[in-house]
Amino acid sequence: MRPSASTRLAGVIGQPVRHSLSPVMHNAWCAAHGIDATYLAFDATPETFETVVRGLAAGGAAGVNVTVPFKEKALALADSATAVAGKCGAANTLVFQNGAILADNTDGAGFVADLQARAPDWQSVPGGVMILGAGGAARGIAAALLAEGVAGVMIVARRSEQAAALCQHVGGGQPVSWASLESHLPAVGVLVNATPRGLRGHDPLMLDLSGLRPDATVYDTVYIPRETALLATARARGLRALDGLGMLVGQGALAFERFFHVHPDLAVGAAAIEQHSSEQSRKETGL
């Protein structure tokens, strides 16, 4: 569908954002559902983030998804927020309504739905959920797990005060220092990386996972690359290892519904990403 004067605009904003697969997924949904809209990536700096967002809102865009490192900033600049976003203290979705900005957070719901789909027995495994990170993604995941009544949620951050602040904000969870992380692994049923470590362009996340139960699950919210160092380590130990593609699709579908009032076909979004990734791999290898 060619853009026209009536074409709606949506997008993803972050820094860096050129790695994002959200445009591939959302544009595939627009085409599949006959929606006259286009979805773009906007690279912003901490200094320009608010200007870009307000400009898009004033210009009539449908909304934007927000990725690192702006999720907390996104909530702060919104005119109103859903209860979920307020509980998380961060927003990954900004919906524009007649120039006003509504903040929402679909990260946690996307994560829980994907975990349930790919590891339906996860709650039957003894042990809690350990979340690495205290940023926007970690906030969304922690809030969603606590809302589901999950006990034993642990938050691990490089700075202990960040972990404590997150637990206080979401109303639960146990802060754990990074230095003592590995000593807590025997009490973990699901380990979640919600940091950018492992993302293309970032340092890998290297952990000794020998303390985890053999039936534990390791979930990496990173989806580029699909096989991170953390997941490779988990697979080598025979652990269930899940990448972040399902969370990306799940949270994206909820955001798409906020933007265009249509719940998209998840399979279409996932297939578009798989096809794009295959094409990129062929280009990189010269095949």
Secondary structure by P-SEA (a helix, b strand, c coil): ccccccbbbbbcccccccccaaaaaaaaaaaaacccbbbbbbbbccccaaaaaaaaaaacccbbbbccccaaaaaaacccccaaaaaaccccbbbbcccbbbbbbaaaaaaaaaaaaaccccccccbbbbbccccaaaaaaaaaaaaacccbbbbbcccaaaaaaaaaaacbbbbbbccccccccccccbbbbccccccccccccccccccccccbbbbbccccccccaaaaaaaaaccccccaaaaaaaaaaaaaaaaccccccaaaaaaaaaaaaaaaaaaaacc
